Amino acid sequence: MSWLVFGFGLFIAALSVYGLLQPRKLMSMVTNTVSKPWGMAFAIAVRLALGTLFLLAAPQVSQPVFIEILGWLMIAAAAAIALMGRQRMIRFTDYWAAKTDAAIRVWLVMGVLFGVAVAWAA
């Protein structure tokens, strides 16, 4: 399972690099997904699945405490999204989509660093 965590880290880093190059396209993809009827369920399901994966993989990785904490945070994020509701989720993504490319890129640099840290921890 540690290779799945490693792959997730690389995926996040690659997606963030794509966003650094094309911030508007990435934001459009996110806002389009969230606005779909299944968008919120998808966001919750992905976080629950990844949280569970991280918790199960934690004993097998080089940094188990870090991965376990991330697993619990992902499960908490799924609950927060569920409590947030669809309309607030749409407003939240629209808020970020309205930011300047520079502001989006700052967050995406953190996404690259996060992805690399997850891959390293695996």
N, C-alpha and C positions, 0 to 999 in steps of 0.2 A: 503493500500500500504506500510505502514511502515514495515510490516512483510516481504515483498519482499526485501526491503533494508537490513533488518536484515539478511535474508537468504543469500543475496549476500555477505555480510560481512563475514558470517560464511564459505561460499563456498570459498572465496578468502583465508581466514585463513587456511582452511583445505587443499586447493590445494598447498599453500605455505609450509605447514608442510610436505605434500607428497614430494614436491621438495627438502626440506631439507634432507629427507631420501634417495631420489632417484633423484639427480639433473640431471643426464644424461638422465634418462627416461623422465623427464619433458621437458628438452630442445629438445629431439628428437620429442616429441609430438608437441611442438610449431613449430619447423622447418618443420615438415611434414605437419602441417596444413597450414602454410604460403605458402609453395611451391605448394600447390594444386591450380588449376585454380580458385576455389571459395574462397580461403583462405583470400585474401584481402577484398573481399566483406563481408565475414563473420566477419572479424575484425572490419570493419566499421559499419556493422549492429548492432553488439553487443554493441559497444560504443554509437551509436545513441539511441538504445533501453534503455540502462542503464542510459544514460544522461537524456532522457525523463522521465524515471521512477523516478530518483532522483529529478528532478525538480517538478514533480507532487506530490511526497511524502514529499517533504521538509516541507510543513506546518503541517504535521502530526507527525513529529519526535521530539525527545527531543532536537536535535541540528540542527535546520532548516538552519541556515546560512552555516554551514559546509557541509551539504548534498546538498544545492543549489550550492555552489561553486564547489563541486565535479561533480554535474550534468553538469555545464557549461564546466568544464575541460574535461569531457568525450566527450562532443559534439565537443570541440576544437580538441581533440585527433583524433576523427573520420575525421575531416577536414584535419588534418595534415597527417594522413595516406593516405587519398585520394590524397593529393598533393605530397606526397612522391613517389608514384608509386610503382609498384610491384617489380621491380628489386632492388630498394633501400631497400624496406621492407625485401626482401630475404637476402640482404647483411647485414642488421641490425641484423636480427635474427641469421645469420651465425656468425657474430661478437660475439654475446653473447654466442652462443653455443661453440665457441672456447675458452672461458674463463675457468679458473680453477674451479674445484668444490667449492673451498673455496670462490672465488669471487661470484659465483652464489648463494651460501648459504647466503652470506652477504645481497644480494638483497632480497632473500627469507625471511630472518628475518624481513626485512622492510615490505614485503608482509603480513606476519603474523600480524605485528603491525597495518598495514593499515586495514586489514580485521577486526581485533578486534575493531579498532576505529570506523569503519563504523557500525558494529553491535551494539556497545555501543551507537552511536549517534541515532540509530533507536529506 
